[in-house]
Amino acid sequence: MSQDNLVKLECTECHHIGYYTKKNKKKIKERLELKKYCRWCKKHTLHKETK
């Protein structure tokens, strides 16, 4: 994956970075918010894009 398209997803409850994904930054200006499974919380939580 290209580093400029790579974004980190952080759990909103425990603040662990559990996922990396890519995003087209030219088309999508706002930050990603996805509901994903957190290994540390052991449940599905909202994950937000971090810097």
C-alpha positions in Angstrom: 0.0 0.0 0.0 1.1 3.5 -0.7 2.0 5.5 2.4 0.1 8.7 1.3 -3.2 6.8 1.0 -2.8 4.9 4.3 -4.8 5.9 7.3 -5.0 4.6 10.9 -8.3 3.7 12.6 -8.4 4.1 16.3 -11.0 2.7 18.7 -13.1 5.4 20.3 -13.4 3.5 23.6 -9.9 2.1 24.4 -7.9 4.3 21.9 -5.9 1.4 20.5 -5.0 1.5 16.8 -6.2 -1.8 15.4 -6.7 -1.2 11.7 -5.0 0.4 8.8 -6.9 1.1 5.6 -6.5 3.2 2.5 -8.5 6.2 1.4 -8.7 8.4 -1.7 -7.9 11.7 -0.1 -8.8 13.7 -3.2 -12.4 12.5 -3.2 -13.1 12.0 0.5 -12.2 15.1 2.6 -13.8 14.2 5.9 -12.4 11.6 8.3 -13.5 8.0 8.1 -15.7 6.5 10.8 -16.3 2.8 10.6 -17.8 0.3 13.0 -15.2 -2.4 13.5 -14.3 -5.2 15.9 -11.8 -4.2 18.6 -9.6 -7.0 19.9 -8.9 -5.2 23.2 -12.6 -4.3 24.0 -13.8 -7.6 22.5 -16.8 -6.0 20.9 -17.8 -3.9 17.9 -17.0 -0.2 18.4 -16.8 2.9 16.4 -13.3 3.4 14.9 -12.2 6.9 13.7 -9.4 8.0 11.5 -6.4 9.4 13.3 -3.4 11.5 12.0 
